[in-house]
C-alpha cells in the first residue's frame, strides 16, 4: 500500500506509517483469514487500524503490534457478522473480567483517550484485574455489527445502531479527574452491573 485510498499523494500521516512492518503483519493475518477475506481486505484493515490508533496514541511504542491485534479483532467481528465465523458464546461490547470464557468481551470508545486512566488501572488492579494489555481503541461498525449486546456509557449518537442488537445504556460517572475514592465507587458500580448482566446472559434457558 504505497498511497492512500483516494490515489492522492501520501500525507504526513501516511509517511509516518511503518510500511514494511504493517505489510508483514497483513501477510500473516491474511494466512489466518484465507478463504474468508482477500489479502487486500486484510491489508486495508491493518493499515486503517494503525491509522485509527495513531490518531490518539501519545506513545507509539508497540503501536504496530496493537494495530495488528485491533485489525484481527475487527476482522473476526466482520466474519462473525457475515456468518463466515462461528460465535460459540454471546458477544458483549464491554470490558469485564468475570466472563471466564462464557462470553466474548470487546471494549471500545467513541472518542478514545490517549491512554487508559492511571487511577482506573490502579483501582482495577485492587480487585485483581490487570489492564496492562489493554489499550484505548475506537468504536468501529464492524465490531458493533458482530455483537449480541452493546453496553454504552454516554456514547449517544456516536454509537452505531444495528437492528437485532440489544442495547443497554448505563449511567456511569466518568472517572477522569475524580479522587481515588470516587474511582473505586465507579468501579464497584460497574462491577455490580457487569455481574448482573453476566448472570442474565449465561443463565440456562427454560423451555415451556
HUQUILIN-V563486 format. One record per pair of residues at least 6 apart in sequence whose ideal C-beta (glycine too) atoms are under 6 Angstrom apart, sorted by the first residue. I is the first residue (numbers start at 0). J is the second residue. D is the distance in whole Angstrom. If there is no record, write none. Layout:
BEGIN
I_J_D / I_J_D
END
This chain:
BEGIN
0_46_6 / 2_9_6 / 3_13_6 / 17_63_6 / 20_63_5 / 21_45_5 / 21_46_6 / 21_49_6 / 24_45_6 / 24_67_4 / 25_41_5 / 25_42_4 / 25_45_4 / 28_41_5 / 29_38_4 / 29_41_4 / 32_41_6 / 32_74_6 / 35_78_5 / 35_83_5 / 44_70_4 / 44_73_6 / 44_74_6 / 45_70_4 / 48_66_5 / 48_69_4 / 48_70_4 / 49_66_4 / 51_137_5 / 52_65_6 / 52_66_5 / 55_111_5 / 55_113_5 / 56_62_6 / 57_113_4 / 65_134_5 / 69_136_5 / 73_139_6 / 73_141_5 / 76_141_5 / 76_142_5 / 76_145_4 / 77_141_4 / 78_84_4 / 79_86_5 / 79_145_4 / 80_144_4 / 80_145_4 / 88_101_6 / 88_102_5 / 88_103_5 / 89_102_5 / 89_147_5 / 89_200_5 / 90_103_5 / 90_145_6 / 90_146_4 / 90_147_5 / 91_102_5 / 91_104_5 / 91_148_5 / 92_105_5 / 92_146_5 / 92_149_5 / 93_150_4 / 94_106_4 / 95_104_6 / 95_193_4 / 96_128_5 / 97_194_6 / 97_197_5 / 98_104_6 / 101_201_5 / 102_200_6 / 105_142_6 / 107_136_5 / 107_138_4 / 109_138_5 / 109_154_5 / 109_157_3 / 111_135_4 / 111_136_6 / 111_137_5 / 112_135_5 / 115_130_6 / 116_174_6 / 118_179_6 / 118_182_5 / 119_174_5 / 120_130_5 / 122_182_5 / 122_183_5 / 122_186_5 / 123_130_5 / 140_159_5 / 143_159_5 / 144_161_6 / 148_165_5 / 149_164_6 / 149_166_5 / 150_167_5 / 151_158_5 / 151_168_5 / 152_169_5 / 152_171_5 / 169_192_6 / 171_189_6 / 172_185_5 / 174_182_5 / 174_185_5
END
